[in-house]
Structures are given as structure tokens and as C-alpha cells.
Amino acid sequence: MDSKLRSNFTLAAVCFWSFCALAGLSQSLLAEVTVSAALQPAATNVGEPVQLSITVNGSQRVDQIPTVAIEGAQAQHIGQNTQIQLINSNLTVSLTNRYLISPNRIGELQIPAIDVLIDGKRYQTAPLKLKVLDVGQDPAGNSPPPPGPTAEIELPKRPVYVGESFPAEVRLLVPSEIRWRIEKMPEFETDSFTKTPFQQPQQRQQKRDGKDFEICNFRTTLTAVKSGSVPLGPLTFNIQAAMPKKKVNNAANPLGAFFDGFPFDNQPTTLQERKVILPQQLVEIRELPAENKPDSFRGAIGQFRFSSSTSQSKVKFGEPLVVTLQVEGEGNFDRIEAPPLLEPEGWRAYPAEATYAKSDDTGLRGVKTFRIALVPEKAHTRTPQFEFASFDPNSATYQKQQNGITSLEVEGVPPPAPEVKQVAAPKPPEPKPEPTPEPKPVLAEQRFELEAGSQVWQSREWFWGLQLAAGLLLAGGLGIIGVRGYLARRGDGPKLLREAKALEAGLSGATERSAFFERAVRAAQLRSQARSGQPAAAADAVDISRAFSAGGLLQGELHWLFEADAEARFAGGKTGQALKEEERRRVLELLGKLS
């Protein structure tokens, strides 16, 4: 019996609620259908999303989700919910679609009327406006928004000088809660400095004013090219950033508590293009002072140490002494030249070979090395001394440094030529008036008698005797030269000539400049030895010219040959240089004249 009563009661309850539902549904079908749109909040910052709600009252039968298109913002559908209320037997039904609106520009955005299709009939919402402010502005008078990305630069705290190279570090600071990435490397806008490309950035975490930041360091090297208060920048960073979403105040929304929690407060925002601009900086640039500028100054600006070394304590006359000079420190190494020689007399210096080894990524720290070949042209007792001058920008003074010197012995220095004393010629006697000749008979014997008081050397016999003696001496000298040449040809002469011809035969195919000139000089020395008997290794351009009685043109060619050989062997940076065909032709013609 109890079971039957319980079954009847359940059936009655189902019928009652079915009746109520049918009554409410019929009432809802007869109720007026309305649509509305609402923004929460109505003002925001660029990149920070807001919620847009499109609500349909009086029906749940929406044909499709309404499409939202807003110029200057992105719209994303994030959900749909239905609300049914039964109040005093009155059943109300509503359907709400919710969107996340993310503005990407500053200004007042127009949200147009949105079409909603219900049972084939078109309804429209009223237009809305969204006020979008820049980052850092407070749109609703609430707590200030989190800081956005900023940029800063670190420059020397003192004035810099024209020609000085100095590091500049630009830093991009982005709050840790912002998702971001950089689009491309920044670039300075300036015509007052030369600059190196930015290095790959170094990223680190740092806390500032109690907030966590990601900091990217960009380093470059700047060199001032003109003086004055010159501008540097601006500099623009192009980044993609997703600003953190501000918590929306939904106190006025009856469903605000629901939409204020997960997952809506953690909705990901899309990356927006942002420009972070470092304002223009003014840098004071000064000219280098002219007062107390050393003659040896060549443009080095910075802090440096200067030293030298050589592995030779003895050198043969005419052979090179190689000196290594080193400049170490911090400064504009790209503008540092080889230090000058303080006492160049008696030295023939060739161009220096320079190398640079940097100690950091900027290239401002390192060691620059110069290797210089110097040929002694007279006897020296110590190595040459150089002076390196620089300008220290910290103290604004010029600095001079000299290298240390060591003892040196030059072997094989030829003895000095004997001093030729100039003997004044005797003053000729004043001419005497010639007496009037007396007429002499034809075929009479003529005798030449010295006048009283005249010198013996003024007689004709003495004059012709001197001429005869000079002729005999000349003939004897020529005979001696001929005999020496004959003996040379009869001795090692043929062998030396064969050796010279073998060297000359290889000159046609030689391509390396240093080896070519070395062979050509050796061939000329061998021909000189075959002709004069003087050892080939000691023969220079003057000796060869004397052996062949060379005229001015041939003598000039011989001097050029020896100079070209010395340059090819000793000058810095020319090892392995290719031979020019014009040089080959010139050398072969010269050796042909010596054969």
C-alpha cells in the first residue's frame, strides 16, 4: 500500500512540473525577444583585454554564434551560458555569448552593432565604445598597471674626444610577467659617430624597486668623428609582447564572480607589436688639445703600455735587424700606427708588419704587435730606440714611452773612405810683356832658352814628359785589369759564368717575387766575380757597376735591382707576393747587358 501511494505521488509531481514547464515555455514563446551588448570594463590599456557580453533575453534558440569584428582590436569567443529563472510562476530564459577583446592601438575603438539571428529573424545590439589608453595610464582610477618595457644606455661619465673609441651598453628592461620576444637588433640613428654592429645580447634577471625584470644587454663600440654637444639616438627596439591581463572588476555584474575566476583570469593574450624607444642622448665631444702634443703622436687614445724585443745582438752590415714592438692596453687600436724611430740616421727601415690580438668582444682591449726590419748602414753599438705617444682621456694629458735598448754589434762595416785633401793650385805668374821679335834669317838654328827666373815645369820638355808618364801609367793599369780578367777567366771564371747562366735560366718561370730577386742578384754577383775576381757575396750595386764600368743608366738599374731584392725580403707583409711581368722583363734586360 505504501509503495502504491509513493508511486502515485511521484507521478503527480512529474505531472505538476511538466505542467509548469509547459506553461513557462508557452509564456517564454509568447514573451518579447531582446538582445543587448555590454563591455566590462569600458576603458583599458593597449594590449590588455576586456570582456564583451552579447545577451539574448526571451529565447535560447540562437541560429549561430554572433560574429564580432572590431577595427583596432582582436575578438575571441570564450564561452556561452544559459540562465533559467522561475520567480512567482514566471519562467525567464536568457542566453549569453562572451568574447575577449584585445585592443592593439591607442584611442577610442568603435564596437559596431552586432547581428544576432533567432528563428530566422535578425536582431541587432546597440553600438559601443571602448577607450584604450597607453601603458602606464590608469583607465579606471584603480591601482596603477604594471610597468611596461623600457630602455636605458650607459655611456662614459666624462667628455670624450674626437677619434676616441669607447664602449656603449644599451639595456632593454622587460617585467618578468610579460611574455615577449625581440624582432630584430636595434640600430642607432647618428652621423656623429662610427659604430660597430651590436653583439649578440646577454640576458639576465634583476630586481629593481622590488620588481623582477628580464634585462637584455646590447654592446657596441662608438668612435666620435666631430666635436661639440652631438646627438646620439634615438634608438628603437621592435618587440612582440603580451601584456599581463588586468583583473576586471565585476562587482556590478551578477555573474561577475563566476567569470572572475579560472579560467578567465588566465586567458592568454596574443603577442602585440610594441616599440620601445630610447630617447636621444647628448654627448660632449672635445678636440684633442694642441698644447704639449708630442711629435711622435700618431692618434693613439687610451691607456697603453709600450715594450720592444729583438733576438739579435749581432748583425752583419747590410743584413736586417728585426725589432718587435708591442702596444698593450685599452683604446682605439684600429688607429694605432707603428711608433717612429727616434734617431733614424744610419738605419734603413722597411714598412712594419702589424698584427692585433683582442682580449674582449668589443676589440678595445688587446695587444698590437709591429715587426720592423732595419738594415744598418753604418756601425752601431746599440739597438734602435722608438717612441710611442698616446693621449690619456681620463687625465686629459699626452703620455710618451720609449722602448728599452740593448747592446748591438754590426759586423763587416767597410772602413771609411780616406779623406781627400784639397791642395790649392799654385798661382800662375803674371804675364810679362812679350818683346818684339827680331827678324831672323831663314834656315837659322832656333834655340829655346829659359828666361831668367822662370820655373822648370813651365818648359815644353817638362810638359811632354808628364804626358808620356801619364800614358804609361794608364797603359799599365789597363794591362793589369786585362791580366786579372784573363786570369779570372782562366781560373774560376767559366765556372762562375755557368752558375750565373743556370740561375738566369730559372728566372723565366719564377713567380714568387722574393725568390726571383734573390736569384737575379746572385747571378749579377757571380758575373761580377767572374769579371773582377771580387767575392760574389760581398759585391753590391757599386762594386758591380765598377766591375763592368757601368754608365749612369746601367748603374741606376743595378741599384734598383738591389733595392727591390731588399724590399721583397725584408718589408713587412710582402712575403709570398706575386712577381709582376714588368719587373721580370726589366731584370732580364739588365742581366742581358751584363753578359
Helices and strands as residue ranges (DSSP letters): H 2-30, E 34-40, E 43-45, E 50-57, E 73-87, E 90-103, E 107-111, E 115-118, E 121-124, E 128-133, E 150-154, E 160-161, E 165-175, E 179-182, E 193-195, E 202-208, E 211-224, E 228-232, E 235-242, H 256-259, G 264-266, E 272-278, E 281-286, E 297-309, E 314-316, E 321-331, G 333-335, E 347-349, E 353-358, E 365-376, E 387-392, E 397-402, E 409-411, G 456-458, H 460-490, H 493-505, G 506-508, H 513-532, G 536-538, H 541-547, H 552-570, H 581-594
